[in-house]
C-alpha cells in the first residue's frame, strides 16, 4: 500500500492539473459539460478545455459524443472510480480539519463600535491568555439569531432582556463630552459648556437607542444652557465614527465613556468639562445555554468578565 511518505515529488509532478481531474469527475458524473460548468461555476468552454488538457496528458480520449448525448469511453469508465474516491478522501480530510478548527474557535457577534473601540485593542491579550482558542468576530448592529447564524455568543448593549439566553452583565456605561486636545487650547479654550456655542457638535445617534441616555439637547439643558442650538452638527450612526471625528478635531462628541477610554488614556481625546452621566443600558454577555458548555466559549466568557471587572 502506498503511504504518504512514498509519494515522491517526481510522482506528484507527473500528475495532471487538479482542475482538469476535478472537471473530469464532475463531467463524468453529470455526463454533460454544461451541467458540470454550472456545478463548478465556470463556462462549458472552460470545462471542455480542461477535459482536452487531461486527454492530451493521458494520450487517450475519455468522452465520446453519441448523437446529442455524452458518454464515457472505456478508459474514462476505468478512470472515474479511483479519481472519485480520491476527491472524496480529500473532501473528508479537509472537513475533519475544519471541524477540528471550529471546535477550538469561538464565534462572537458584537456591535461595530464595541468591536472597534473596546474589543479589538484587547485581542492580543486574549490570544496570549488562550493560545489554543481561535476567535471569530462578526460586527453587526442587529441582534444575532443563534438558531440561524453561525455565532456561539454575543456582546450586546441594552437593557439585558434576552429571553431564553444565558445573560451576564459585563459593565455599566456613562456618557461624556470628548474632543481633541487641540480644542481646549488657544485664546478661546473649551473650559465651560457655554463655549460650545462656537464649536461643532458631533452627534452619536447610537445613543438614541437608550431611552435613559442624554443627547446634546438634554445634556446642555442639564448644564443650564438653553441658548445653543443642540441640533446642529453632523450625525453618525455608529459611536466609533463620532469618536474618530472628535479625534480628528472636527468637533465635540457626546458619547459613551467605555468606548472612548482607550483614546482618552492615549491622549487622543480629552474630557473638556462636566461629569459623566450614568445611563440605563449596560454591556451584556449573551449566549444560548447549550453553547455555554463549549470550552472556547467558556474561555472567552471568563476572559471578558475578568477584563470588564477591572473597569
Secondary structure, 3 states (H helix, E strand, C coil): CCCHHHCCHHHHHCCCCHHHHHHHHHHHHHCCHHHHHHHHCCCHHHHHHHHHHHHHHHCCCCEEEECCEEEECHHHHHHHHHHHHHHHHHHHHHHHHHHHHHHCEEEEEECHHHHHHHHHHHHHHHHHHCCCCEEEEEECCCCCCCCCCCCCEEEEEECCCCCCEEEEEEEEEEEEEEECHHHHCCCCCCCCHHHHHHCCEEEEHHHHHCCCCCCHHHHHHHCCCCCCCCCCCCEECCHHHHHHHHHCCCCEEEEEHHHHHHHHHCCCCECCCCCCEEEEEEEEEEEEHHHCCCHHHHHHHHHHHHHHHCC
